[in-house]
Amino acid sequence: MSKISLDNKRVWVTGHSGMVGSALCRQLRANYDVELLTVSHQELDLTDLAATEKWFEINKPEIVIHCAAKVGGIEANKTQPVEFLSENLAIGLNVIHCAAKYGVEKLVNLGSSCFYPKVSAQPINEASLLTGALEPTNEAYALAKITLTKLCGYYRTQYNKDFITIVPTNLYGEGDNFDANHGHVISALITKFVKAKQENRAQVELWGTGQPLREFIYVDDAAEGILMLTEQYSATEHINLSGGETVSIKELAFLIQEQVGYQGEIVFDSSKPDGMMKKSLDNTIVSKLNWKVKISLKQGIELAVKSFTTNKINISMD
Ligand code: GDP
């Protein structure tokens, strides 16, 4: 098994309406000659094995890029561990088993930077997986992602299946979940600052100490990397997709505040969790494949704020 070409293939992007899935679909339509398959959540519940099997049988995807997942920021992960573990596991098991059963040529599974141990040497390399305890605020989601990553590896070693796992660093951008309570930090902060500006609030309250460090990649850069790896990467070992800028949450907050043009004060609520103190991924392997980030954090934040305000996203601050 080696390199493949996406051209002329029936490519199914699961979770096509999510942030990563929709970025992949935009690029597949613009830059590749593929037959793109998508199906809405209403039409197909991926936790339902029989329905998923039937879908594979009828639609015969040749390539599957599995993006469907229950995702959320630190608060959502912390408060709904049952759903984060069981839904992600069920969806992933069904898609991966069916991909094997129905002869899919290549399956791409997405891991997560949060599945590495809480205490890891930084930047975190691929070999760190399963070397220590997980960050408690996202343990449930991480356990599902680790299991699915291992399952893809086992399918390769036991059944010779070309199933890979890509581990993107923290992503943000168009199509993100902009809910102030359940979104990840960049989308939540955009919502908070835009709202505070509209309502002339004197203060915006952010979570934790502002000290944690995070690396970010704009979703369009990540989509380009995922499609490159779909064609070029074939191995049991998962691969990090990283090389973005690493900043503290405080620095990030200033960048977003400036972009939104909010004049008030930022206060940090240290009763809220920080999560991992530092999370950035080692990009040694992926950088050898001629891929690098093109959109700077500043440019990406500008794009994300623009997509938020032009789409007049319905935001929840409750
Ligand atoms: P994580 O990378 O898994 O920790 O997930 P998040 O993107 O949700 O959070 C990243 C960091 O941003 C954490 O240290 C949070 O405490 C911090 N943070 C500060 N304010 C907010 C906020 O309003 N929403 C979110 N989601 N995180 C925030």
Boltz pocket constraint, residues with backbone or C-beta under 6 A from the ligand:
constraints:
  - pocket:
      binder: B
      contacts: [[A, 72], [A, 73], [A, 74], [A, 75], [A, 114], [A, 138], [A, 170], [A, 180], [A, 181], [A, 182], [A, 183], [A, 184], [A, 185], [A, 186], [A, 188], [A, 189], [A, 192], [A, 205], [A, 206], [A, 207], [A, 208], [A, 209], [A, 212], [A, 214], [A, 249], [A, 272], [A, 273], [A, 274], [A, 275], [A, 276], [A, 279]]
      max_distance: 6.0
